[in-house]
Amino acid sequence: EHGTIPTLDHKKPHWELAEQYGIVNFELGNKLTGAGFPVYVKQGAKLQRALISFFLDKADEAGYTEYMPPILVNEASGFGTGQLPDKEGQMYHVTGDNLYLIPTAEVPLTNMFRDVILKTTDFPIKCTAYTPCFRREAGSYGKDVRGLNRLHQFDKVEIVRIEHPDTSYAALEEMVTYVGSLISALELPYRILRLCGGDMSFTSALTYDFEVYSSGQERWLEVSSVSNFESFQANRLKLRYRDEDTKKTMLAHTLNGSALALPRIVAALLENNQTPQGIRIPQALVPYTGFEYII
């Protein structure tokens, strides 16, 4: 565990704080679309924009190239990264055009390299993107999905790496350190879990989950997964590199991570920073929000 869990006398969960300060309107989202589609208002909307800009700026500093990809992808893209034919039930399908709303920017970013043969000098390839993400989350209900805990539409900054097989695990450790630095900059207590095989997706060789502590709910919330897929996705994508010595084409390794998904980060920021003066904004975010407190 990293950081200190705050001790608060009077603490509320984020959905009560969101209503109190008028920054997230769940009922309005329900009216417009349905449950799981909140409307962010005033300082709530500015906080979203601030977090996205902060995460993208940090990714840029860390050497990731920013993209703004489509949020609809075709079936070949869904197959390439392993969402299809496994997770159709979790994806929104535009049947008229046979396109899918992306569950994560991992899908378009990684598929940019579908059917590509790289040179060894191309490594490492580091990409980032902010996108809205869409997940049906069929079968989700109960207190664990209240408020911002589980949404059908949410904002996320993703990082993706294409690596030589010899360096992919060093890259994974670098990504884990990087995601930890983002959470630390937001002054949130967090812990890292190394997932066992049964908890990982069938596409991943090794996954680390990051959880932040949420004081109002008194529990840990998952905010990021960082994974090495080794050659699983590359095999589907026909993503290869040409070995300089043998001149043979070999499968590259793909990795990705959330850096970060916004909803539970916002939930923890609201809950951990509630004060009599309002909700305190972490110092690193103030240049982006333009305010120090949500009032």
MIDOSE-1310 file (N, C-alpha, C; in nm, 2 decimals, decimal comma, always signed):
residues 295
ehgt	+0,08/-0,12/+0,00/+0,00/+0,00/+0,00/+0,09/+0,13/+0,00; +0,04/+0,23/-0,07/+0,12/+0,35/-0,08/+0,03/+0,47/-0,04; +0,09/+0,57/+0,03/+0,01/+0,68/+0,07/-0,06/+0,65/+0,21; -0,13/+0,76/+0,26/-0,20/+0,75/+0,39/-0,35/+0,76/+0,37
iptl	-0,42/+0,66/+0,43/-0,56/+0,67/+0,43/-0,61/+0,78/+0,52; -0,69/+0,88/+0,46/-0,73/+0,99/+0,55/-0,83/+0,95/+0,66; -0,82/+1,02/+0,77/-0,91/+1,00/+0,88/-1,01/+1,12/+0,88; -1,13/+1,10/+0,85/-1,23/+1,20/+0,84/-1,34/+1,18/+0,94
dhkk	-1,38/+1,29/+1,00/-1,49/+1,28/+1,11/-1,62/+1,26/+1,04; -1,66/+1,34/+0,95/-1,79/+1,33/+0,89/-1,77/+1,31/+0,74; -1,79/+1,18/+0,70/-1,77/+1,15/+0,56/-1,89/+1,10/+0,49; -1,90/+1,15/+0,37/-2,02/+1,11/+0,28/-1,97/+1,03/+0,16
phwe	-2,05/+0,94/+0,10/-2,01/+0,88/-0,02/-2,02/+0,99/-0,14; -1,95/+0,96/-0,25/-1,94/+1,06/-0,35/-2,07/+1,10/-0,41; -2,17/+1,00/-0,42/-2,30/+1,04/-0,48/-2,37/+1,14/-0,40; -2,35/+1,14/-0,26/-2,42/+1,24/-0,18/-2,34/+1,38/-0,20
laeq	-2,21/+1,37/-0,21/-2,13/+1,49/-0,23/-2,16/+1,55/-0,37; -2,18/+1,47/-0,47/-2,21/+1,52/-0,60/-2,34/+1,59/-0,60; -2,44/+1,54/-0,53/-2,57/+1,61/-0,52/-2,56/+1,74/-0,44; -2,48/+1,73/-0,33/-2,47/+1,85/-0,24/-2,41/+1,97/-0,31
ygiv	-2,30/+1,94/-0,39/-2,23/+2,05/-0,46/-2,28/+2,07/-0,60; -2,38/+1,99/-0,65/-2,43/+2,01/-0,78/-2,34/+1,99/-0,89; -2,25/+1,89/-0,88/-2,14/+1,87/-0,98/-2,16/+1,75/-1,07; -2,24/+1,65/-1,03/-2,28/+1,53/-1,11/-2,43/+1,51/-1,10
nfel	-2,50/+1,51/-1,21/-2,65/+1,49/-1,20/-2,68/+1,35/-1,26; -2,70/+1,26/-1,17/-2,73/+1,12/-1,21/-2,88/+1,11/-1,27; -2,97/+1,19/-1,21/-3,11/+1,18/-1,25/-3,13/+1,24/-1,39; -3,05/+1,34/-1,42/-3,06/+1,40/-1,56/-3,01/+1,31/-1,66
gnkl	-2,90/+1,24/-1,63/-2,85/+1,14/-1,72/-2,94/+1,02/-1,74; -3,01/+0,99/-1,64/-3,12/+0,88/-1,64/-3,23/+0,93/-1,74; -3,27/+1,05/-1,73/-3,37/+1,11/-1,81/-3,33/+1,11/-1,96; -3,20/+1,15/-1,99/-3,16/+1,16/-2,12/-3,13/+1,03/-2,19
tgag	-3,07/+0,93/-2,11/-3,03/+0,81/-2,17/-3,07/+0,69/-2,09; -3,03/+0,69/-1,96/-3,06/+0,57/-1,87/-2,96/+0,57/-1,76; -2,97/+0,47/-1,67/-2,88/+0,46/-1,56/-2,73/+0,44/-1,62; -2,64/+0,49/-1,55/-2,50/+0,47/-1,59/-2,45/+0,57/-1,69
fpvy	-2,52/+0,68/-1,71/-2,48/+0,79/-1,80/-2,49/+0,92/-1,74; -2,41/+0,96/-1,64/-2,42/+1,08/-1,56/-2,39/+1,20/-1,65; -2,45/+1,32/-1,60/-2,42/+1,45/-1,66/-2,33/+1,52/-1,56; -2,21/+1,57/-1,60/-2,12/+1,64/-1,52/-2,15/+1,79/-1,54
vkqg	-2,16/+1,87/-1,43/-2,21/+2,00/-1,43/-2,10/+2,10/-1,36; -2,09/+2,22/-1,42/-2,01/+2,32/-1,36/-1,87/+2,27/-1,32; -1,84/+2,28/-1,19/-1,70/+2,24/-1,14/-1,68/+2,09/-1,16; -1,79/+2,01/-1,17/-1,78/+1,87/-1,20/-1,73/+1,85/-1,34
aklq	-1,78/+1,92/-1,44/-1,74/+1,91/-1,58/-1,59/+1,96/-1,59; -1,56/+2,07/-1,52/-1,42/+2,12/-1,53/-1,32/+2,02/-1,47; -1,36/+1,95/-1,36/-1,28/+1,85/-1,30/-1,25/+1,74/-1,40; -1,35/+1,70/-1,48/-1,33/+1,59/-1,58/-1,22/+1,64/-1,68
rali	-1,24/+1,76/-1,73/-1,16/+1,82/-1,83/-1,01/+1,84/-1,78; -1,00/+1,88/-1,65/-0,87/+1,90/-1,59/-0,80/+1,76/-1,58; -0,87/+1,66/-1,54/-0,80/+1,53/-1,52/-0,75/+1,47/-1,66; -0,84/+1,49/-1,76/-0,80/+1,44/-1,89/-0,67/+1,51/-1,94
sffl	-0,67/+1,64/-1,93/-0,55/+1,72/-1,97/-0,43/+1,69/-1,89; -0,45/+1,67/-1,76/-0,34/+1,64/-1,67/-0,28/+1,50/-1,71; -0,36/+1,40/-1,73/-0,31/+1,27/-1,77/-0,24/+1,27/-1,91; -0,30/+1,34/-2,00/-0,24/+1,35/-2,13/-0,10/+1,42/-2,13
dkad	-0,10/+1,53/-2,05/+0,03/+1,60/-2,04/+0,14/+1,51/-1,98; +0,10/+1,44/-1,87/+0,20/+1,35/-1,81/+0,24/+1,24/-1,91; +0,15/+1,19/-1,99/+0,18/+1,08/-2,09/+0,28/+1,14/-2,19; +0,26/+1,26/-2,23/+0,35/+1,33/-2,32/+0,49/+1,35/-2,27
eagy	+0,49/+1,39/-2,14/+0,62/+1,40/-2,07/+0,70/+1,26/-2,06; +0,62/+1,16/-2,05/+0,68/+1,02/-2,04/+0,71/+0,96/-2,18; +0,69/+1,04/-2,29/+0,73/+0,99/-2,42/+0,63/+0,92/-2,50; +0,50/+0,93/-2,46/+0,39/+0,87/-2,53/+0,34/+0,96/-2,64
teym	+0,32/+0,91/-2,76/+0,26/+0,99/-2,87/+0,11/+1,00/-2,86; +0,05/+1,12/-2,86/-0,09/+1,13/-2,84/-0,17/+1,11/-2,98; -0,28/+1,03/-2,97/-0,37/+1,01/-3,08/-0,51/+1,05/-3,04; -0,59/+1,08/-3,14/-0,73/+1,09/-3,12/-0,81/+1,00/-3,21
ppil	-0,83/+0,87/-3,18/-0,88/+0,77/-3,27/-1,03/+0,77/-3,27; -1,09/+0,70/-3,37/-1,24/+0,69/-3,37/-1,28/+0,61/-3,25; -1,41/+0,63/-3,21/-1,46/+0,56/-3,09/-1,55/+0,45/-3,14; -1,57/+0,43/-3,27/-1,64/+0,32/-3,33/-1,53/+0,24/-3,41
vnea	-1,53/+0,11/-3,39/-1,44/+0,02/-3,47/-1,51/-0,09/-3,54; -1,45/-0,15/-3,63/-1,51/-0,26/-3,71/-1,48/-0,39/-3,64; -1,53/-0,50/-3,69/-1,52/-0,63/-3,63/-1,38/-0,68/-3,63; -1,30/-0,65/-3,73/-1,16/-0,69/-3,74/-1,08/-0,63/-3,62
sgfg	-1,11/-0,51/-3,59/-1,04/-0,44/-3,48/-1,08/-0,51/-3,34; -1,21/-0,54/-3,33/-1,25/-0,61/-3,21/-1,19/-0,74/-3,19; -1,17/-0,81/-3,30/-1,11/-0,95/-3,30/-0,96/-0,93/-3,27; -0,89/-0,83/-3,33/-0,75/-0,82/-3,31/-0,70/-0,80/-3,17
tgql	-0,78/-0,73/-3,09/-0,74/-0,71/-2,95/-0,80/-0,80/-2,85; -0,89/-0,89/-2,90/-0,95/-1,00/-2,82/-1,08/-0,97/-2,76; -1,15/-0,86/-2,79/-1,28/-0,83/-2,74/-1,38/-0,92/-2,81; -1,36/-0,95/-2,94/-1,45/-1,04/-3,01/-1,37/-1,17/-3,04
pdke	-1,42/-1,29/-3,04/-1,56/-1,31/-3,01/-1,59/-1,34/-2,87; -1,53/-1,27/-2,77/-1,55/-1,31/-2,63/-1,64/-1,22/-2,56; -1,64/-1,08/-2,59/-1,71/-0,99/-2,51/-1,82/-0,91/-2,58; -1,89/-0,98/-2,68/-1,99/-0,91/-2,76/-2,10/-0,86/-2,66
gqmy	-2,13/-0,94/-2,56/-2,24/-0,90/-2,47/-2,21/-0,77/-2,39; -2,08/-0,74/-2,38/-2,04/-0,62/-2,30/-2,02/-0,49/-2,39; -2,03/-0,51/-2,53/-2,01/-0,40/-2,62/-2,14/-0,35/-2,68; -2,14/-0,22/-2,71/-2,26/-0,17/-2,78/-2,23/-0,19/-2,93
hvtg	-2,33/-0,25/-2,99/-2,31/-0,29/-3,13/-2,41/-0,21/-3,22; -2,35/-0,13/-3,31/-2,43/-0,05/-3,41/-2,46/-0,15/-3,52; -2,57/-0,21/-3,52/-2,60/-0,33/-3,61/-2,62/-0,28/-3,75; -2,67/-0,16/-3,77/-2,69/-0,11/-3,91/-2,56/-0,10/-3,99
dnly	-2,45/-0,07/-3,92/-2,32/-0,06/-3,99/-2,22/-0,17/-3,94; -2,27/-0,25/-3,85/-2,18/-0,36/-3,80/-2,05/-0,30/-3,74; -2,07/-0,19/-3,66/-1,96/-0,13/-3,59/-1,98/-0,14/-3,44; -1,87/-0,13/-3,36/-1,88/-0,14/-3,22/-1,83/-0,02/-3,15
lipt	-1,90/+0,03/-3,05/-1,84/+0,14/-2,96/-1,73/+0,08/-2,88; -1,62/+0,16/-2,87/-1,50/+0,10/-2,80/-1,52/+0,09/-2,65; -1,48/-0,02/-2,59/-1,48/-0,03/-2,44/-1,35/+0,04/-2,38; -1,25/+0,07/-2,47/-1,13/+0,12/-2,42/-1,05/+0,17/-2,55
aevp	-0,96/+0,27/-2,54/-0,88/+0,32/-2,65/-0,78/+0,21/-2,69; -0,76/+0,11/-2,60/-0,67/+0,00/-2,64/-0,70/-0,05/-2,78; -0,83/-0,06/-2,81/-0,88/-0,13/-2,93/-0,83/-0,05/-3,06; -0,86/+0,08/-3,07/-0,81/+0,14/-3,19/-0,66/+0,17/-3,19
ltnm	-0,60/+0,20/-3,07/-0,46/+0,22/-3,07/-0,38/+0,10/-3,11; -0,41/-0,01/-3,06/-0,33/-0,13/-3,09/-0,36/-0,18/-3,23; -0,48/-0,16/-3,28/-0,51/-0,20/-3,42/-0,45/-0,11/-3,52; -0,40/+0,00/-3,49/-0,33/+0,09/-3,58/-0,21/+0,01/-3,64
frdv	-0,16/-0,10/-3,57/-0,05/-0,17/-3,61/-0,09/-0,31/-3,66; -0,21/-0,33/-3,69/-0,26/-0,45/-3,75/-0,20/-0,47/-3,89; -0,15/-0,59/-3,92/-0,09/-0,62/-4,05/+0,03/-0,53/-4,08; +0,11/-0,50/-3,98/+0,23/-0,42/-4,00/+0,35/-0,50/-3,96
ilkt	+0,46/-0,48/-4,04/+0,59/-0,54/-4,01/+0,68/-0,43/-3,97; +0,73/-0,43/-3,85/+0,81/-0,33/-3,79/+0,96/-0,36/-3,81; +1,05/-0,26/-3,80/+1,19/-0,28/-3,79/+1,23/-0,28/-3,64; +1,33/-0,35/-3,60/+1,37/-0,35/-3,46/+1,40/-0,21/-3,41
tdfp	+1,44/-0,12/-3,50/+1,47/+0,01/-3,46/+1,34/+0,09/-3,43; +1,23/+0,04/-3,47/+1,10/+0,11/-3,44/+1,06/+0,10/-3,29; +1,12/+0,00/-3,22/+1,08/-0,02/-3,08/+1,16/+0,09/-2,99; +1,10/+0,13/-2,88/+0,96/+0,10/-2,83/+0,86/+0,19/-2,90
ikct	+0,74/+0,15/-2,92/+0,63/+0,23/-2,97/+0,54/+0,26/-2,85; +0,52/+0,39/-2,82/+0,44/+0,43/-2,71/+0,33/+0,52/-2,75; +0,21/+0,48/-2,73/+0,09/+0,56/-2,77/+0,00/+0,59/-2,66; -0,07/+0,71/-2,66/-0,17/+0,74/-2,56/-0,29/+0,80/-2,63
aytp	-0,41/+0,79/-2,57/-0,53/+0,86/-2,62/-0,63/+0,87/-2,51; -0,70/+0,99/-2,52/-0,82/+1,01/-2,44/-0,94/+0,97/-2,53; -1,03/+0,89/-2,47/-1,15/+0,86/-2,54/-1,26/+0,84/-2,44; -1,39/+0,87/-2,48/-1,50/+0,81/-2,40/-1,50/+0,66/-2,43
cfrr	-1,54/+0,58/-2,33/-1,54/+0,44/-2,34/-1,69/+0,39/-2,30; -1,73/+0,28/-2,37/-1,87/+0,24/-2,35/-1,87/+0,09/-2,32; -1,94/+0,06/-2,21/-1,95/-0,08/-2,17/-2,09/-0,11/-2,12; -2,15/-0,22/-2,17/-2,28/-0,25/-2,13/-2,29/-0,30/-1,98
eags	-2,18/-0,36/-1,93/-2,18/-0,41/-1,80/-2,31/-0,49/-1,76; -2,34/-0,58/-1,85/-2,47/-0,66/-1,82/-2,46/-0,74/-1,69; -2,57/-0,73/-1,62/-2,57/-0,81/-1,49/-2,51/-0,74/-1,37; -2,48/-0,61/-1,38/-2,42/-0,54/-1,27/-2,53/-0,47/-1,19
ygkd	-2,53/-0,49/-1,06/-2,63/-0,42/-0,98/-2,58/-0,42/-0,83; -2,65/-0,34/-0,74/-2,62/-0,34/-0,60/-2,53/-0,22/-0,57; -2,49/-0,21/-0,44/-2,42/-0,10/-0,39/-2,28/-0,07/-0,46; -2,22/-0,18/-0,51/-2,09/-0,17/-0,58/-2,10/-0,09/-0,71
vrgl	-2,22/-0,07/-0,76/-2,23/+0,01/-0,88/-2,30/+0,14/-0,86; -2,31/+0,19/-0,74/-2,38/+0,32/-0,71/-2,29/+0,43/-0,76; -2,36/+0,54/-0,80/-2,29/+0,66/-0,83/-2,19/+0,64/-0,95; -2,07/+0,67/-0,93/-1,97/+0,66/-1,04/-1,89/+0,53/-1,04
nrlh	-1,93/+0,44/-0,95/-1,86/+0,31/-0,93/-1,86/+0,23/-1,06; -1,97/+0,23/-1,13/-1,97/+0,15/-1,26/-2,06/+0,22/-1,35; -2,01/+0,26/-1,47/-2,09/+0,34/-1,56/-2,09/+0,27/-1,70; -2,19/+0,31/-1,78/-2,19/+0,26/-1,92/-2,11/+0,34/-2,01
qfdk	-2,09/+0,47/-1,98/-2,01/+0,56/-2,06/-1,92/+0,64/-1,96; -1,79/+0,63/-1,99/-1,69/+0,70/-1,90/-1,57/+0,74/-1,98; -1,49/+0,83/-1,92/-1,37/+0,89/-1,98/-1,25/+0,82/-1,93; -1,15/+0,80/-2,02/-1,03/+0,73/-1,98/-0,92/+0,77/-2,07
veiv	-0,80/+0,78/-2,01/-0,68/+0,80/-2,09/-0,60/+0,66/-2,08; -0,57/+0,61/-2,20/-0,51/+0,48/-2,21/-0,36/+0,50/-2,26; -0,27/+0,41/-2,22/-0,14/+0,40/-2,27/-0,12/+0,26/-2,33; -0,06/+0,26/-2,45/-0,03/+0,13/-2,52/+0,11/+0,13/-2,57
rieh	+0,17/+0,01/-2,55/+0,31/+0,00/-2,60/+0,33/-0,13/-2,69; +0,40/-0,11/-2,79/+0,44/-0,22/-2,88/+0,59/-0,24/-2,86; +0,63/-0,36/-2,81/+0,77/-0,39/-2,77/+0,83/-0,51/-2,83; +0,96/-0,51/-2,84/+1,04/-0,63/-2,87/+1,02/-0,73/-2,75
pdts	+1,00/-0,86/-2,78/+0,98/-0,96/-2,68/+1,08/-0,96/-2,57; +1,20/-0,92/-2,60/+1,31/-0,92/-2,50/+1,29/-0,81/-2,39; +1,22/-0,70/-2,43/+1,20/-0,59/-2,34/+1,06/-0,57/-2,29; +0,97/-0,66/-2,32/+0,83/-0,63/-2,28/+0,80/-0,63/-2,13
yaal	+0,88/-0,71/-2,06/+0,85/-0,72/-1,91/+0,92/-0,60/-1,84; +1,03/-0,55/-1,90/+1,09/-0,43/-1,84/+0,99/-0,31/-1,87; +0,93/-0,31/-1,99/+0,83/-0,21/-2,02/+0,71/-0,21/-1,93; +0,67/-0,34/-1,90/+0,55/-0,35/-1,80/+0,58/-0,29/-1,67
eemv	+0,70/-0,31/-1,62/+0,74/-0,26/-1,49/+0,75/-0,10/-1,50; +0,79/-0,05/-1,61/+0,80/+0,09/-1,63/+0,66/+0,15/-1,63; +0,56/+0,08/-1,69/+0,42/+0,13/-1,70/+0,36/+0,13/-1,56; +0,39/+0,02/-1,48/+0,34/+0,01/-1,34/+0,39/+0,13/-1,26
tyvg	+0,52/+0,16/-1,27/+0,58/+0,27/-1,20/+0,51/+0,40/-1,24; +0,49/+0,42/-1,37/+0,43/+0,54/-1,43/+0,28/+0,56/-1,37; +0,20/+0,46/-1,38/+0,06/+0,47/-1,33/+0,06/+0,50/-1,18; +0,15/+0,44/-1,10/+0,17/+0,47/-0,96/+0,20/+0,62/-0,94
slis	+0,28/+0,67/-1,03/+0,32/+0,82/-1,01/+0,20/+0,91/-1,04; +0,11/+0,87/-1,13/-0,01/+0,95/-1,15/-0,10/+0,96/-1,03; -0,12/+0,84/-0,97/-0,21/+0,83/-0,85/-0,14/+0,90/-0,73; -0,01/+0,89/-0,72/+0,06/+0,97/-0,61/+0,05/+1,12/-0,63
alel	+0,06/+1,16/-0,76/+0,04/+1,30/-0,78/-0,09/+1,36/-0,75; -0,19/+1,27/-0,75/-0,33/+1,31/-0,71/-0,35/+1,29/-0,56; -0,25/+1,25/-0,49/-0,25/+1,24/-0,34/-0,35/+1,14/-0,29; -0,37/+1,03/-0,37/-0,46/+0,92/-0,33/-0,39/+0,80/-0,28
pyri	-0,43/+0,74/-0,17/-0,37/+0,62/-0,12/-0,41/+0,50/-0,22; -0,31/+0,42/-0,25/-0,34/+0,31/-0,35/-0,26/+0,19/-0,31; -0,30/+0,08/-0,37/-0,23/-0,05/-0,36/-0,23/-0,12/-0,50; -0,13/-0,20/-0,52/-0,11/-0,27/-0,65/-0,14/-0,42/-0,62
lrlc	-0,22/-0,49/-0,70/-0,25/-0,63/-0,69/-0,19/-0,70/-0,82; -0,12/-0,80/-0,80/-0,08/-0,89/-0,91/-0,18/-1,00/-0,93; -0,25/-1,00/-1,04/-0,36/-1,09/-1,06/-0,32/-1,23/-1,09; -0,39/-1,33/-1,03/-0,36/-1,47/-1,06/-0,44/-1,50/-1,19
ggdm	-0,40/-1,62/-1,25/-0,45/-1,66/-1,38/-0,60/-1,65/-1,39; -0,67/-1,70/-1,29/-0,82/-1,70/-1,30/-0,89/-1,57/-1,30; -0,82/-1,46/-1,25/-0,88/-1,33/-1,25/-0,84/-1,25/-1,38; -0,75/-1,30/-1,46/-0,70/-1,22/-1,58/-0,79/-1,26/-1,70
sfts	-0,79/-1,16/-1,79/-0,86/-1,20/-1,92/-0,78/-1,30/-1,99; -0,84/-1,38/-2,08/-0,77/-1,48/-2,15/-0,66/-1,43/-2,24; -0,66/-1,30/-2,27/-0,57/-1,24/-2,36/-0,44/-1,20/-2,29; -0,44/-1,19/-2,16/-0,32/-1,13/-2,09/-0,23/-1,24/-2,03
alty	-0,10/-1,21/-2,03/+0,00/-1,30/-1,97/+0,03/-1,26/-1,83; +0,02/-1,13/-1,80/+0,05/-1,08/-1,67/-0,02/-0,94/-1,65; -0,10/-0,93/-1,54/-0,18/-0,80/-1,52/-0,16/-0,76/-1,38; -0,14/-0,63/-1,36/-0,14/-0,56/-1,23/-0,26/-0,47/-1,22
dfev	-0,34/-0,48/-1,11/-0,45/-0,39/-1,09/-0,41/-0,28/-0,99; -0,45/-0,16/-1,01/-0,44/-0,05/-0,91/-0,57/-0,02/-0,85; -0,57/-0,01/-0,72/-0,69/+0,03/-0,64/-0,66/+0,15/-0,56; -0,76/+0,24/-0,55/-0,74/+0,36/-0,46/-0,84/+0,34/-0,35
yssg	-0,81/+0,40/-0,23/-0,90/+0,39/-0,12/-1,00/+0,51/-0,12; -1,12/+0,47/-0,10/-1,23/+0,56/-0,11/-1,29/+0,58/+0,03; -1,27/+0,69/+0,10/-1,30/+0,71/+0,24/-1,45/+0,70/+0,27; -1,53/+0,77/+0,18/-1,68/+0,77/+0,20/-1,74/+0,63/+0,20
qerw	-1,69/+0,55/+0,11/-1,74/+0,41/+0,10/-1,66/+0,31/+0,18; -1,55/+0,36/+0,23/-1,46/+0,27/+0,32/-1,42/+0,14/+0,25; -1,38/+0,16/+0,12/-1,33/+0,04/+0,05/-1,24/+0,08/-0,07; -1,18/-0,02/-0,12/-1,08/+0,00/-0,23/-1,15/-0,01/-0,37
levs	-1,12/+0,08/-0,46/-1,18/+0,09/-0,59/-1,08/+0,07/-0,70; -1,10/-0,02/-0,79/-1,01/-0,04/-0,90/-1,01/+0,08/-1,00; -0,89/+0,13/-1,03/-0,89/+0,25/-1,12/-0,80/+0,22/-1,24; -0,72/+0,11/-1,24/-0,63/+0,08/-1,36/-0,60/-0,06/-1,36
svsn	-0,58/-0,12/-1,48/-0,52/-0,25/-1,51/-0,41/-0,22/-1,60; -0,29/-0,28/-1,57/-0,17/-0,27/-1,66/-0,13/-0,41/-1,70; -0,13/-0,44/-1,83/-0,11/-0,58/-1,88/-0,01/-0,59/-1,98; +0,06/-0,71/-1,98/+0,14/-0,76/-2,09/+0,07/-0,87/-2,16
fesf	+0,04/-0,86/-2,29/-0,03/-0,96/-2,36/+0,07/-1,05/-2,44; +0,20/-1,02/-2,42/+0,30/-1,10/-2,49/+0,26/-1,10/-2,64; +0,25/-1,22/-2,70/+0,23/-1,22/-2,85/+0,08/-1,25/-2,88; -0,01/-1,26/-2,78/-0,15/-1,31/-2,81/-0,22/-1,21/-2,90
qanr	-0,22/-1,08/-2,87/-0,28/-0,99/-2,96/-0,21/-0,98/-3,10; -0,07/-0,98/-3,09/+0,01/-0,96/-3,21/-0,02/-1,07/-3,31; -0,04/-1,19/-3,25/-0,07/-1,31/-3,34/-0,20/-1,29/-3,42; -0,30/-1,23/-3,35/-0,43/-1,20/-3,41/-0,42/-1,09/-3,51
lklr	-0,33/-0,99/-3,47/-0,32/-0,87/-3,55/-0,22/-0,88/-3,67; -0,15/-1,00/-3,67/-0,04/-1,01/-3,76/+0,06/-0,90/-3,75; +0,09/-0,86/-3,62/+0,18/-0,75/-3,59/+0,32/-0,81/-3,57; +0,41/-0,79/-3,66/+0,54/-0,85/-3,66/+0,65/-0,75/-3,67
yrde	+0,77/-0,80/-3,64/+0,89/-0,72/-3,67/+0,99/-0,82/-3,74; +1,08/-0,76/-3,82/+1,18/-0,83/-3,89/+1,31/-0,84/-3,81; +1,35/-0,96/-3,78/+1,48/-0,98/-3,70/+1,60/-0,94/-3,79; +1,68/-0,85/-3,73/+1,79/-0,80/-3,81/+1,89/-0,91/-3,85
dtkk	+1,91/-1,01/-3,76/+2,01/-1,11/-3,79/+1,96/-1,22/-3,89; +1,84/-1,28/-3,85/+1,79/-1,39/-3,93/+1,70/-1,34/-4,05; +1,66/-1,21/-4,05/+1,57/-1,16/-4,15/+1,43/-1,22/-4,15; +1,41/-1,30/-4,04/+1,27/-1,36/-4,03/+1,18/-1,26/-3,96
tmla	+1,05/-1,28/-3,99/+0,95/-1,20/-3,92/+0,91/-1,27/-3,79; +0,90/-1,20/-3,68/+0,86/-1,25/-3,55/+0,75/-1,17/-3,49; +0,67/-1,23/-3,40/+0,56/-1,16/-3,34/+0,61/-1,06/-3,24; +0,56/-0,93/-3,24/+0,59/-0,84/-3,14/+0,51/-0,86/-3,01
htln	+0,54/-0,79/-2,90/+0,46/-0,80/-2,78/+0,38/-0,67/-2,77; +0,25/-0,68/-2,72/+0,17/-0,56/-2,69/+0,14/-0,55/-2,54; +0,13/-0,42/-2,50/+0,10/-0,40/-2,36/+0,00/-0,28/-2,35; -0,08/-0,27/-2,25/-0,16/-0,15/-2,23/-0,19/-0,13/-2,08
gsal	-0,24/-0,01/-2,06/-0,28/+0,02/-1,92/-0,37/+0,15/-1,92; -0,46/+0,15/-1,82/-0,54/+0,27/-1,79/-0,45/+0,37/-1,72; -0,45/+0,50/-1,77/-0,36/+0,60/-1,71/-0,43/+0,74/-1,72; -0,54/+0,75/-1,66/-0,62/+0,66/-1,58/-0,77/+0,67/-1,63
alpr	-0,85/+0,57/-1,57/-1,00/+0,58/-1,59/-1,05/+0,68/-1,49; -1,14/+0,77/-1,53/-1,18/+0,88/-1,45/-1,28/+0,86/-1,34; -1,39/+0,78/-1,36/-1,50/+0,78/-1,26/-1,46/+0,75/-1,12; -1,38/+0,64/-1,10/-1,35/+0,60/-0,96/-1,24/+0,69/-0,90
ivaa	-1,16/+0,75/-0,99/-1,06/+0,85/-0,95/-1,14/+0,97/-0,89; -1,24/+1,01/-0,97/-1,32/+1,13/-0,92/-1,40/+1,09/-0,79; -1,45/+0,97/-0,78/-1,52/+0,93/-0,66/-1,42/+0,94/-0,54; -1,30/+0,89/-0,55/-1,20/+0,89/-0,44/-1,16/+1,03/-0,41
llen	-1,14/+1,12/-0,52/-1,10/+1,25/-0,49/-1,21/+1,33/-0,41; -1,33/+1,31/-0,45/-1,44/+1,37/-0,38/-1,45/+1,33/-0,23; -1,44/+1,19/-0,21/-1,46/+1,14/-0,08/-1,34/+1,16/+0,01; -1,22/+1,16/-0,04/-1,10/+1,17/+0,04/-1,07/+1,32/+0,08
nqtp	-1,12/+1,41/+0,00/-1,09/+1,55/+0,02/-1,20/+1,64/+0,06; -1,30/+1,58/+0,12/-1,42/+1,66/+0,17/-1,37/+1,73/+0,30; -1,40/+1,86/+0,30/-1,36/+1,94/+0,42/-1,48/+2,04/+0,45; -1,48/+2,11/+0,56/-1,58/+2,21/+0,59/-1,58/+2,32/+0,49
qgir	-1,47/+2,35/+0,42/-1,46/+2,46/+0,33/-1,51/+2,42/+0,19; -1,52/+2,29/+0,17/-1,56/+2,23/+0,03/-1,47/+2,11/+0,00; -1,47/+2,07/-0,12/-1,38/+1,96/-0,16/-1,25/+2,01/-0,21; -1,14/+1,97/-0,15/-1,01/+2,03/-0,18/-0,96/+1,96/-0,31
ipqa	-0,90/+2,04/-0,40/-0,84/+1,99/-0,52/-0,70/+1,96/-0,50; -0,64/+1,84/-0,53/-0,50/+1,82/-0,52/-0,42/+1,92/-0,59; -0,30/+1,96/-0,53/-0,22/+2,07/-0,58/-0,18/+2,05/-0,72; -0,15/+1,93/-0,77/-0,11/+1,91/-0,90/-0,22/+1,94/-1,01
lvpy	-0,35/+1,94/-0,96/-0,46/+1,96/-1,05/-0,50/+2,11/-1,06; -0,46/+2,19/-0,96/-0,51/+2,33/-0,95/-0,48/+2,41/-1,07; -0,36/+2,39/-1,13/-0,33/+2,47/-1,26/-0,43/+2,43/-1,37; -0,49/+2,31/-1,36/-0,58/+2,26/-1,47/-0,72/+2,30/-1,44
tgfe	-0,76/+2,30/-1,31/-0,90/+2,33/-1,27/-0,92/+2,48/-1,27; -0,82/+2,55/-1,22/-0,84/+2,70/-1,20/-0,90/+2,73/-1,06; -0,93/+2,63/-0,98/-0,99/+2,65/-0,85/-0,93/+2,55/-0,75; -0,92/+2,59/-0,62/-0,86/+2,50/-0,52/-0,97/+2,42/-0,44
yii	-1,09/+2,47/-0,45/-1,20/+2,40/-0,38/-1,32/+2,39/-0,47; -1,39/+2,28/-0,46/-1,53/+2,27/-0,51/-1,62/+2,32/-0,40; -1,70/+2,43/-0,43/-1,78/+2,49/-0,33/-1,93/+2,50/-0,38
